Every structure is written in C-alpha cells, then in structure tokens.
Amino acid sequence: MNPISSRMIRRSVTGLSLGAIALALAACGGGGETQAPPTVVAAPPPPPLANQFYTMTNDGANAVVHMVRNADGTLAIKDRAATDGAGLNGVKAGTTAAAPDSLVSQHSILVSPDHSTLFAVNAGDNSVSVFAIDQTSGALTLKKANKTLGDTPTSVAFNGGILYVLFQNGPNQLGAYTLQADGTLAQLGLYALPVADMTPTQVVISPGGGYVVVSAGTASNAVIAFPLNANGTLGSPVSNTSHIANPFAGAYASPSVYLETDTADMALASYTFNGDGSLSLIGSVVAGEGAPCWLSITPDGKTAFVGNGAGTISSFAIAANGALTLINAKAAQEPSKIAGVPSVAADSWISADGKFMYVSYLGDDKVVAYSVGANGTLGKLNEQAVGTASGLSLQGASGI
C-alpha cells in the first residue's frame, strides 16, 4: 500500500473514533463542561387533616361514628370505632325506659384542640375512651378505655394535657386526669360541687384556660367556675346562682362574654365573665321553644344557635357587648319519626370556617348537615341516619 494513503486512512479512523467518544461523553454528561445536578422532585405532603365529624352511638357496646364532611358540607359515614366501654342504650341512669338524651349533657365526645385525640364517655361502665386520630384520614384508633372512680361520666373538657370529666352522680362530680402517651388517664384530682343535689350537664374551659366552668343543669340554677392552677388542679369554686333557671350548656362568644341556655325560661342568657370567675348578667332573650338546652356559637362570636328538645333550632345575634337579639325561633326544624317522641335538636358542632353546622337529632337517630348563612339562616344540606340499637341513644357532636 502507498505510505501516504496508509497515513490518511489512520488519521481518518482516529478522527472518527475521537468524535464518537466526544459525542458519547457529551450525552452522558461527561464532557469538559460542569453539568447541573438532576432535579429531585419531592413527594407531595399528605393532605391536611380536615373535614371530619364524629358522633357516638351510646349503645350498650358503645362506638364512635366517623363521618367525612364533603367539600359542599354534606356528610357521609366512613367507619365506626368501638370504645370498649358501655353506653346507656338510650336509658337514662336511674330509669328503665329508653328515651332521647339519656346522657342529659353537652360535650360527651370531644376532639382535642390539636386534632390528635378524641375523647368519648362511657356512662354505662364509668369509663372514658381515648382515641388517636389519623392525621390523614381522620380514622380512629382506640388507645385505652379508662375506668374512673366517678359515677356516670357525661361531659368532658381538655386543656393543657389535662382532661376534665363531669359525672352526673356521686359525691365527687368533677375529675381531673393527666393524659399520658399510651392513652392512660392518670387521676389528678376529684372535686365535689358546692351546691347540693346537682345533676350537672356540661364542663367547659374558659378562653385562656383560667377556669373550668360547670353548668349545674336541672335541680339547680348554678353556674360554677373553678380556678385552674398551673399544674391542672382546681382551686376553690365560685358559685353563680342568679338570673337563670336550670342552666344546661354554656359557651364563650369572647373571653369576657359567656352565654348559657336557660331551660326553664325557654331562653338564652348572656353574661360578662369577670376575672374572678363571677358572672354579671347582660340580658336574657326568650325564644319560646321547648327545652332550649344545647348551644353552639360561630367562630366569629356573632351568632348563637340553640338546640331545643322540641326539635327546633333557634338563632340569636350577639352584639360586641354581649347583648342578644332573637333572629329566628325556628331557624331549622326536623319532624319526629316516632309517635310521641320529639326529634330533639341536640349536640351540635360548627366548622372552623363558620360555613357549616352539624346537629345530632337524638329522637330521630340522625345527624343533619346545614349551611350557615348570613343573619343566622340555616340551609339543610343532607342527613345521615346513625342506626343505634334502640334508635334513641345517639349522643355527641365534634369535628375537625
């Protein structure tokens, strides 16, 4: 072969090989230029826990019913979680026949402020169940059913890791319990109420956690404020025993304005809540509906809804100074399903955005979802039958 031709062939092959290598290196990011690192796409965070609602069967084998709140405010039952405790089967303690509102209370179930825990009373065996709430699905996992030394637990309030439990009967009708990580409620204290022959109906914490406030219920006109000590124990109670008959449920429209249902007078009363735990009457407004017991206030503190044993819901406007105005004595009403048994518009819960309210109708064994409109109007969205064993034992309302 001609030497010149041979050298030309070798140069040509070498050039092709170097070009191919350069192309390969460029394709793999291995060229001379610095390549940017690949973009890492993080997994999306789990959806925030929201739009859950809970109520309780109060059956002999008690269970909490978990419902999902759809974007339009309607309800759909998702699942049930046994409390491992006994309810009353709709039979009020000390009686033998089933009837609506066997617990005669408000806040028989409660979601903790951080949405991590749900508490439920078991009045049939004097226990309180503690559930963990799944932070994605809202599903409940029972941590422990705690036996108590109280008699017939009916209402709970939670503050700073301490659960306060109200008992209808016995010498000590208020208990304080420290919540432990495994769901154990360790007894911190038991307290007697200062007025004899009480059948207390509700316990609630004042804004800021300064007081534990008890509504004395039937057989008394007292609202009692226990000062809260730093360790969760309670100080000497302040008894407010005027201007109201048979107070059933109370709620705060603001840190200084406290509302209480007045069962005997078929009214709602408002008070200034003073720094020493005393109450000063602002005014009382009669709605005229039978057995006004249960109470919810919108998050903005401007509207109150009262659930009546007669099966109606009354709405009230709340002024900045706490003065009340009746908006509608019958803002909503559900007919009775059982002859001679009222539907009983009872335990209720309002969503944090103030758009929706959910009401347990104890005599009808169902929960009704409402939209909350301007000026205290309520629009029915849908209803969900619960299906308790007696058809009359439904209790409680709480949500996220």
NORQUIWO-V671386 format. One record per pair of residues at least 6 apart in sequence whose ideal C-beta (glycine too) atoms are under 7 Angstrom apart, sorted by the first residue. I is the first residue (numbers start at 1). GAP is how many residues later the second one is. Records with the same first field share a line. If there is no record, write none. Layout:
BEGIN
I = GAP ; GAP
END
This chain:
BEGIN
25 = 6
29 = 6
46 = 90
47 = 89
49 = 66 ; 86 ; 87 ; 89 ; 351
50 = 350
51 = 17 ; 18
52 = 14 ; 16 ; 17 ; 86 ; 347 ; 348
53 = 14 ; 16 ; 22 ; 296 ; 305 ; 346
54 = 10 ; 11 ; 12 ; 55 ; 57 ; 64 ; 344 ; 345
55 = 10 ; 305 ; 312 ; 331 ; 339 ; 341 ; 342
56 = 6 ; 8 ; 9 ; 52 ; 53 ; 64 ; 339 ; 340
57 = 6 ; 8 ; 30 ; 329 ; 331 ; 336 ; 337
58 = 29 ; 30 ; 32 ; 44 ; 45 ; 330 ; 335 ; 336 ; 337
59 = 28 ; 30 ; 329 ; 330 ; 334
60 = 26 ; 27 ; 29 ; 64 ; 329
61 = 21
62 = 21 ; 23 ; 24 ; 25 ; 60
63 = 17 ; 18 ; 19 ; 20
64 = 16 ; 17 ; 19 ; 45 ; 54 ; 56 ; 67 ; 76
65 = 12 ; 15 ; 321
66 = 12 ; 13 ; 14 ; 15 ; 72 ; 73 ; 74
67 = 8 ; 9 ; 10 ; 11 ; 317
68 = 8 ; 10
69 = 6 ; 287 ; 330
70 = 6
72 = 309
73 = 282 ; 283 ; 296 ; 298 ; 308
74 = 295 ; 307 ; 308
75 = 283 ; 292 ; 294 ; 307 ; 309
77 = 307
79 = 60
81 = 50 ; 59 ; 61
82 = 60
83 = 37 ; 39 ; 46 ; 59 ; 62
84 = 45 ; 58 ; 61
85 = 37 ; 40 ; 42 ; 44 ; 60
86 = 36 ; 38 ; 39
87 = 35 ; 36 ; 37 ; 306
88 = 14 ; 15 ; 35 ; 36 ; 305
89 = 9 ; 300 ; 301 ; 304
90 = 8 ; 9 ; 12 ; 300 ; 302 ; 303
91 = 6 ; 7 ; 11
92 = 7 ; 10 ; 12
93 = 30 ; 59 ; 75 ; 76
98 = 292 ; 294
99 = 293
100 = 241 ; 244 ; 262 ; 263 ; 292
101 = 243 ; 245 ; 261
102 = 291
103 = 20 ; 51 ; 292
104 = 50 ; 95 ; 97 ; 113
105 = 49 ; 50 ; 96 ; 97
106 = 49 ; 95 ; 96 ; 143 ; 188 ; 241
107 = 48 ; 49 ; 50 ; 95
108 = 13 ; 46 ; 47 ; 287 ; 288
109 = 9 ; 10 ; 11 ; 287 ; 289
110 = 9 ; 46 ; 48 ; 288
111 = 7 ; 287 ; 288 ; 289
112 = 46
115 = 18 ; 285
116 = 16 ; 17
117 = 13 ; 14 ; 15 ; 16
118 = 13 ; 15 ; 22
119 = 9 ; 11 ; 37 ; 39 ; 44
120 = 9
121 = 7 ; 32 ; 33 ; 35
122 = 6 ; 7 ; 23
123 = 29 ; 30 ; 31
126 = 21 ; 22 ; 24 ; 25 ; 26 ; 27
127 = 18 ; 19 ; 20 ; 21
128 = 18 ; 20 ; 25 ; 28 ; 37 ; 57
129 = 13 ; 16
130 = 13 ; 14 ; 16 ; 53 ; 55
131 = 9 ; 10 ; 11 ; 12
132 = 9 ; 11
133 = 7
138 = 262
143 = 39 ; 40
144 = 38 ; 39 ; 40
146 = 38 ; 39
148 = 17 ; 27
149 = 41
150 = 15 ; 17 ; 20 ; 22 ; 25
151 = 16 ; 18 ; 19
152 = 15 ; 16 ; 17
153 = 12 ; 14
154 = 12 ; 14
155 = 11 ; 46 ; 47 ; 48
156 = 7 ; 8 ; 9 ; 47
157 = 7 ; 46 ; 47 ; 48 ; 55
159 = 46 ; 50
160 = 49 ; 72
161 = 17 ; 18
162 = 14 ; 15 ; 16 ; 26 ; 70
163 = 14 ; 16 ; 22
164 = 10 ; 12 ; 39 ; 48
165 = 10 ; 12
166 = 7 ; 8 ; 34 ; 36 ; 37 ; 48
167 = 6 ; 8
168 = 31 ; 32
171 = 21
172 = 18 ; 19 ; 20
173 = 19 ; 20 ; 25 ; 27
174 = 17 ; 19 ; 29 ; 40
175 = 12 ; 15
176 = 12 ; 13 ; 56 ; 57 ; 58
177 = 8 ; 9 ; 10 ; 11
178 = 8 ; 10 ; 54
179 = 6
180 = 6
188 = 44 ; 45
189 = 44 ; 45
191 = 35 ; 43
193 = 7 ; 21 ; 31
194 = 30 ; 43 ; 45
195 = 21 ; 25 ; 27 ; 44
197 = 22
198 = 18 ; 19 ; 21 ; 22
199 = 18 ; 19 ; 20
200 = 14 ; 15 ; 16 ; 17
201 = 14 ; 16 ; 47 ; 48
202 = 13 ; 46 ; 47 ; 48
203 = 9 ; 11
204 = 9 ; 46 ; 47
205 = 7
206 = 7 ; 46 ; 67
207 = 45 ; 48
208 = 47
209 = 19
210 = 17 ; 18
211 = 14 ; 15 ; 16 ; 17 ; 66
212 = 14 ; 16 ; 22
213 = 10 ; 12 ; 37
214 = 10
215 = 8 ; 32 ; 33 ; 34 ; 35 ; 45
216 = 6 ; 7 ; 8 ; 31
217 = 29 ; 31
218 = 28
221 = 20 ; 23 ; 24 ; 25 ; 26
222 = 17 ; 18 ; 19
223 = 17 ; 24 ; 27 ; 37 ; 56
224 = 13 ; 14 ; 15
225 = 12 ; 13 ; 52
226 = 8 ; 9 ; 11
227 = 7 ; 8 ; 50
228 = 6
229 = 6
238 = 38 ; 39 ; 40
240 = 38 ; 39
243 = 26 ; 38
244 = 16 ; 18 ; 25
245 = 17 ; 19 ; 20
246 = 17 ; 18
247 = 13 ; 14 ; 15
248 = 13 ; 15 ; 45
249 = 12 ; 44 ; 45 ; 46
250 = 8 ; 9 ; 10 ; 45
251 = 8 ; 44 ; 45 ; 46
252 = 6
253 = 6 ; 44 ; 48 ; 65 ; 69
254 = 47
256 = 16 ; 17
257 = 13 ; 15 ; 16 ; 65
258 = 13 ; 15 ; 21
259 = 9 ; 10 ; 11 ; 36 ; 38 ; 45
260 = 9
261 = 7 ; 31 ; 32 ; 34 ; 45
262 = 6 ; 7 ; 22 ; 30
263 = 28 ; 29 ; 30
265 = 21
266 = 20 ; 21 ; 22 ; 23 ; 24 ; 26
267 = 17 ; 18 ; 19 ; 20 ; 25
268 = 17 ; 19 ; 24 ; 36 ; 38 ; 48 ; 56
269 = 12 ; 15
270 = 12 ; 13 ; 52 ; 53 ; 54
271 = 8 ; 9 ; 10 ; 11
272 = 8 ; 10 ; 50
273 = 6
274 = 6
282 = 40 ; 41
283 = 40 ; 41
285 = 31 ; 39 ; 40 ; 41
287 = 19 ; 27 ; 39 ; 42
288 = 41
289 = 19 ; 21 ; 23 ; 25 ; 40
290 = 18 ; 19 ; 20
291 = 17 ; 18 ; 19
292 = 14 ; 16 ; 22
293 = 14 ; 16
294 = 12 ; 13 ; 52 ; 53 ; 54
295 = 9 ; 11
296 = 9 ; 52 ; 53 ; 54 ; 61
297 = 7
298 = 52 ; 56 ; 74
299 = 51 ; 53 ; 55
300 = 54
301 = 17
302 = 15 ; 16
303 = 12 ; 14 ; 15 ; 73
304 = 12 ; 14
305 = 8 ; 10 ; 43 ; 52
306 = 7 ; 8
307 = 6 ; 38 ; 39 ; 41 ; 52
308 = 6 ; 37
309 = 33 ; 35
310 = 32
311 = 22 ; 23 ; 25 ; 31 ; 32 ; 33 ; 34
312 = 18 ; 20 ; 21 ; 33
313 = 18 ; 19 ; 32 ; 46 ; 65
314 = 14 ; 15 ; 17
315 = 12 ; 13 ; 16 ; 61
316 = 8 ; 9 ; 10 ; 11
317 = 8 ; 10 ; 59
318 = 6
327 = 48 ; 49
328 = 48
331 = 45 ; 46 ; 47
332 = 38 ; 46 ; 48
334 = 9 ; 11 ; 27 ; 30 ; 34
335 = 8
336 = 6 ; 7 ; 27
337 = 27
338 = 25
341 = 22
342 = 21
343 = 18 ; 20 ; 21
344 = 17 ; 18 ; 19
345 = 14 ; 16
346 = 14 ; 15 ; 16
347 = 13 ; 48 ; 49 ; 50
348 = 9 ; 10 ; 11 ; 49
349 = 9 ; 48 ; 49 ; 50
350 = 7 ; 22
351 = 48
354 = 18
355 = 16 ; 17
356 = 13 ; 14 ; 15 ; 16
357 = 13 ; 15 ; 21
358 = 9 ; 11 ; 39 ; 41
359 = 8 ; 9 ; 11
360 = 7 ; 34 ; 36 ; 37
361 = 7
362 = 30 ; 32 ; 33
363 = 29
365 = 20 ; 21 ; 22 ; 23 ; 26 ; 27 ; 29
366 = 17 ; 18 ; 19 ; 20
367 = 16 ; 17 ; 19
368 = 12 ; 15
369 = 12 ; 13
370 = 8 ; 9 ; 10 ; 11
371 = 8 ; 10
372 = 6
373 = 6
386 = 8
388 = 6
END
